[in-house]
Amino acid sequence: MTESSKIENLVREYIKGTGIFLVEVKVSRNNDITVFADTLKGITVDECAGLNMFLENNLDREEEDFSLQVSSPGIGHPFRVKEQYYKSEGRTVAVTLKNGLKHEGILRNVSEDGFFLDTGAQKKGKNKSVKSEGGILKIDFSDIKTAKEIIIYR
């Protein structure tokens, strides 16, 4: 099985200075390699193809067979790196804290340590739209269990 650290190092070599950031590398027991990468403006198909080709050319199928997929993480995929928070600033996110509390709101003012969550935004309740008790929460990255962008259909 290919080591994920080897893939991560190759990705970091390729993306250096490009504006692309690495979100996650997954390697299954069957050596199915999945690389999630993105940019602040959204990664293009050509950027994914370039990274895919670079990885293909730097991994040896003779040494170890593998399948390879490079894509953006997409909506609904949990945030793994701070760049995803910067990219989603101004959008609706769902955050679960390590203490079990869940919050939903508009992501604001992302910094190195955390962000503010505007919970006064409209959000879905049980089959109806409800307004939460408005407020601004300061959330530190160290307190987050999971966070992801969500789409609210109106």
C-alpha positions in Angstrom: 0.0 0.0 0.0 1.3 3.5 -0.9 2.0 5.6 2.1 -0.3 8.7 2.3 2.7 10.8 3.5 4.5 10.0 0.2 1.4 11.3 -1.7 1.1 14.4 0.5 4.8 15.2 -0.1 4.3 14.9 -3.9 1.2 17.0 -3.8 2.9 19.7 -1.8 5.8 19.7 -4.3 3.4 20.2 -7.2 1.2 22.9 -5.6 3.9 25.1 -4.2 3.3 28.6 -5.4 0.2 27.7 -7.4 -2.7 28.9 -5.1 -3.8 25.2 -4.8 -4.1 23.8 -1.3 -4.2 20.2 -0.1 -7.3 19.3 1.8 -6.9 15.5 2.3 -5.3 12.4 1.0 -6.9 9.0 1.4 -5.3 5.7 0.6 -7.5 2.5 0.9 -6.3 -1.0 1.6 -6.8 -1.7 -2.1 -4.4 1.2 -2.9 -7.2 3.4 -4.2 -5.7 6.9 -3.8 -8.0 9.9 -3.5 -6.6 13.4 -3.3 -8.8 16.4 -2.4 -7.4 19.7 -3.4 -8.9 23.2 -3.8 -8.2 26.9 -4.3 -9.9 29.9 -2.7 -11.8 30.5 -6.0 -12.5 26.8 -6.6 -10.2 24.4 -8.3 -10.7 23.8 -12.0 -10.8 20.5 -13.9 -7.5 21.5 -15.6 -5.8 22.0 -12.3 -7.1 18.6 -11.0 -5.9 17.0 -14.3 -2.4 18.6 -13.9 -2.0 17.4 -10.4 -3.3 13.9 -11.4 -0.8 13.7 -14.2 2.1 14.8 -12.0 1.2 12.1 -9.4 0.8 9.5 -12.1 4.3 10.4 -13.5 5.9 10.3 -10.0 4.4 7.0 -8.7 5.6 3.7 -10.1 2.9 1.2 -11.1 5.6 -1.4 -11.6 6.4 -1.1 -7.9 2.8 -1.0 -6.7 -0.4 -0.9 -8.7 -2.9 1.8 -7.7 -6.0 3.8 -8.8 -5.8 7.6 -8.5 -8.5 10.2 -8.3 -7.9 14.0 -7.8 -10.9 16.3 -7.1 -12.3 19.1 -5.1 -13.8 18.1 -1.7 -17.2 19.4 -2.7 -20.0 20.7 -0.5 -20.9 18.5 2.3 -17.3 17.3 2.8 -16.1 18.2 6.3 -13.5 21.0 6.5 -10.0 19.6 7.0 -7.8 22.7 6.6 -8.1 26.4 7.5 -8.1 27.5 3.8 -11.6 25.9 3.5 -12.9 28.3 6.2 -11.4 31.2 4.3 -13.0 30.0 1.1 -16.4 29.6 2.7 -16.5 33.0 4.4 -19.9 34.6 4.0 -21.6 31.2 3.4 -23.7 29.0 5.6 -21.9 26.4 7.6 -22.8 23.7 10.2 -20.4 23.4 13.1 -20.3 20.7 15.7 -18.2 21.5 18.7 -16.2 19.0 20.8 -18.6 19.5 23.6 -21.5 18.2 21.4 -23.2 21.6 20.8 -24.2 22.2 17.1 -24.5 25.5 15.5 -25.5 26.7 12.1 -24.9 30.2 10.6 -23.0 32.5 8.3 -19.2 32.1 8.6 -17.6 35.5 9.3 -14.1 37.0 10.0 -12.0 33.9 9.7 -8.6 34.3 11.4 -5.7 32.1 12.3 -7.3 31.0 15.5 -11.0 30.8 14.6 -14.0 32.7 13.2 -17.3 34.2 14.1 -20.6 32.5 13.3 -23.7 34.6 12.7 -26.4 32.4 14.1 -29.1 34.9 13.3 -29.3 33.7 9.8 -32.3 31.7 8.4 -31.9 28.0 8.8 -34.0 24.9 8.3 -36.0 23.4 11.1 -38.3 20.4 11.0 -39.8 20.9 7.6 -40.0 24.7 8.0 -37.7 27.6 8.0 -37.0 29.0 11.5 -35.0 31.9 12.8 -32.6 31.0 15.5 -32.1 33.3 18.4 -29.8 35.8 16.7 -26.2 36.1 17.9 -22.6 36.1 16.9 -20.6 33.2 18.3 -16.8 33.3 18.5 -15.5 29.8 17.7 -11.9 28.7 18.1 -10.6 26.0 15.6 -9.4 24.0 18.6 -13.0 23.6 19.8 -14.3 22.2 16.5 -15.2 18.5 16.1 -16.6 19.0 12.5 -17.6 21.8 10.2 -18.9 21.9 6.7 -20.6 24.2 4.3 -24.3 23.6 3.7 -26.8 24.8 1.1 -30.1 26.1 2.2 -32.8 26.0 -0.4 -35.3 28.8 -0.2 
